[in-house]
Amino acid sequence: MSDNLVQSVERSMILLEKLAEEKNGIGITRLSEMVGLHKSTVHRLLGTLMSRGYVEKKLDSDKYKLGKKILFLASSILDSMDLRKIASPYLRKLANNTQEVVHLSILDGDEAVYVDKVEGDYMNSSVRMNSQIGKRVPLYCTAVGKILVSHLDNAHIKAMVKEEDMIKLTEKTITNIDDFIKEIDFVREKGYALDDVENEEGIRCVAVPIYDKDGKITASASVSGLTIILNGEKLESVKEELIKTSKLISYQLGYLE
């Protein structure tokens, strides 16, 4: 361990990260096994985190889960992001116009991360996706992922996207790196990307880039919907709305075509 690390703090962070992965909570025995720490140590750390509101114990079981205080930290970070603040009203309008699910995503390491999500009117929206702000998604099988790597050279993309990690999630998932590069060439040529039932059955997604003042892709905006709804003329109209939205957001970020 580095001399600059405080062991108890590091262990607490590890516990929080594991709890974040367990949406339905997790028992202390299993949690101890996952992090490689003695149950008594995990119990003490959880007790401290619970006292501050960062961890909660489910009332109907002995499982632990993240506490509401985490939202305070997350919202503070998200609200400080100029990108999210600037994009928010445009994403809301896009969601209302298309009556579909809209995401704002950024590149983080070798994954894409949703930093905002807006849904169209509940009664009219064709799908309510199992996604949330902060969720990380693969690059190779999502429209936003394709957009976020499209400005990188192919060697860089191959270093980020390993073929052994390209797991087949649907019948249409791209699992070959060379095929993925061909797909990225298409994205570069057309200026938009499609996830045509590649990440989730029955779901189609179209995404476009958002540029910063230096002309670099800083984020991706996307619209997702059921394939039975988001196709043909509806897909084309959504794509047009999405492109208009991305241009407005990019302009607000200082990008001039």
N, C-alpha and C positions, 0 to 999 in steps of 0.2 A: 504493500500500500504506500502511496505517495505520502511524504511528510506533510504535504499541504492539505490532506484530506482528514476530516473529523469522522471517525468510524461510525459513531451513532447517527450522525446526520446522513452519511452515505447509506447506511442500512435503512434508515427511515425513508429515504427517497426510493430505494429499491422496492420497499414494501408498497409504497404508493403506486409505483409503476405497475407492479403485479396486480394490485387491486383494480387498477384501471382496465386491465385485460379481462377481469372477471366480472361481467355485467350483472350476474345474479348473486354475487357475493362468493366468499370462500371461507372455509373453516380454518382454524389456526393450525391444525395438524398438517393439512395439505399445503398451506401457505409456508409453513416452516420447511417442508420438504422442497418446495420450489425455490426458495431463496438460500437454502443450505444453512439455516440458523437454528439454534435450539429453541424449543417451544417457549421456554421461560423468557428468552431474549426477545422473541417476537411479541410475546404477551406484554412485556414492559413497553416496547416501542409503540405497539398499538394503543396501549393505555394513554401514553403521552399524546399521540396523534388524536385520539378521541377527545381528550380534554380540551384540545384546541379546535375541535370541530372538523378536522380533516379526514377523520374516519368515523364511521358509524357501525353499530352492531344491529343486524336485522332483528326486529322484535319477535318474529315467529321462528327463529332458528339461532344457531350459534355461529352464523356466518357474518363475516365483516365485509363492508363495502366502503367506497369513497364517501366522504361526508360533503354536506352542502358548502362548506367553507372553501372547497376546491373551486367552486364556481366563482367565488369572489376573486381569486387569483387569476383564473382563466379570463374572466370578463375584463379585468384590469389590463391584461396583456392585449386582448383583442381590441379593446376600445382605444388603445394607444397606437394601433396600426392605422396610419393614414390611408392605406389602400382600402381597408375595410370601411372606414368612415366615408370615404369618397364614393366607393362603389355601392354602398347600401341602398340609397334611394333609387338608383338605376336598376339594381337587382330586384327590388320590390316592384317597380313598374313592369319589368320584364316578366316576373312571375304572374302578375295580375293580367298582363296582356296575353300570355300564352296559356295560363291556367295549368302550369306544370311546375315541376320542382327545379329550382335554380341553385347552383352551387358556385361558390368562388373558391378556387384552389390555388395553392402555391407549391413549389417544389421544395422538398426538405430531404436532403440526402438522396436516397434511391427510391423515394416514395412521394406521392402527392398527398397533401393534407387539405381537408376542407376547412377553410377559415370563416366561411359564412354559408348559410343555407336559408333559402326563402321558398315557401310553398304558395302556390296559387290557392284560390278559394277552395276550402275543403270539399264542398259539395260538388264542385265542378272538376277538380283536379283528377286526372286519370290514374294517378298513383301516388301513394305516400311511401317514399323510399325509406328503407332501414338504414339511414345515415344520420350523422350528427356532426356538429362543429367539432373539429379536432380529430375526426376519424382519418386514418391513414389508408390509402388505397394504392394498389400496384400501378406501375407506369405502363406496362405492356398490354393491359387489357381494358384500359379506361380511356375515354376520349380526352379527359383533362391531362392524363399522363402523357399521351401522345403529343399534345400541344406543348406541354412544359419541357419536353426534351427536343422538340423540333428545331430549336435554334442551336443545338449542340452539334458538333461534328460526329460522324458515325463512330469513330474510334472511342470517343467519350461515351457515347450511348452504349456501346458494347461493353465498356468497362463498368457501367452502372447497372445494366440489365443483363443478368447472367441467364443463359439458356436453361440451366438446371433449376432455376427459380421460376421459370415460366410455367406455372401449374395450369393444367387444363380445367377451367371452371365451367365451361359450357362447350357445346359442340363447335362453336365458332371462335373459341379462344385461340389466339396466335401463340404457338409454343416453340416456334423456330426463330432464332435471332435474325436470320437473313430475311425472313418474311416480315419481321417487325420493321427492319430497316426500309424495306420496300413500302410498307405502310406509312412510315415517316416521310418518305419521299413524296407520297401522295399528299400528305398533310402540308408539306412545304409548298407544293404546287397549288393546292386548292385554298389554303389559308384557314381551313377548319378541319376538325377530326370527328370521326364517328366511332362510337362503341356500339356495334351492331349485334347486340346480345352476346357480347364477349366476356362480360364480367358477371352478369346476373341474368337468369332465364327470364324472358318476357320483357326485358327492359332495353330500350334504345336511348342513347345519349349523343348529343352533338355539342362540341366545345369549340371555342375560339380563343385566340391569345389576347392578353391585355398588355400593352407596352408601357414602359416607363419613359421618362424624359430623354433617356439616352438611346431609345429605340430598341431596348432589350425586353424580351418577354419576362414580365414580372409575376404574372398570374394567368389563370385561365377561368373564363366564365362558361358555364355549361347549363343545358336544359335537358332533363331526363323525363321519360314518360313510357307508358306501355306501348309495345310494338304495334298493337292493334289500333292505337290512337295516333302515335307519333310516326307517321309514314306519309308517303305521297305529298299532296299539297300542304298538309299540316306540317310535315317535316320541313318543307321548303320555306314556309312562312315563318316558322320558328327560327330557322337558320338566319333568315333575313333580319328578324327582330334581334337576334343574338349578336349579329355582326354590328348592327347599329348601336346596340348597348355597349359593346366592347370599345367601339370608336369613341363614344362619349366619355367613358371612364378613362380611356387612354389619354384623351385630350385633357381631362381634368388632372391627370398625373404629369402633364407637361409634354406629352408626345405630339409632335407635329408631323403629319405625313409629308 
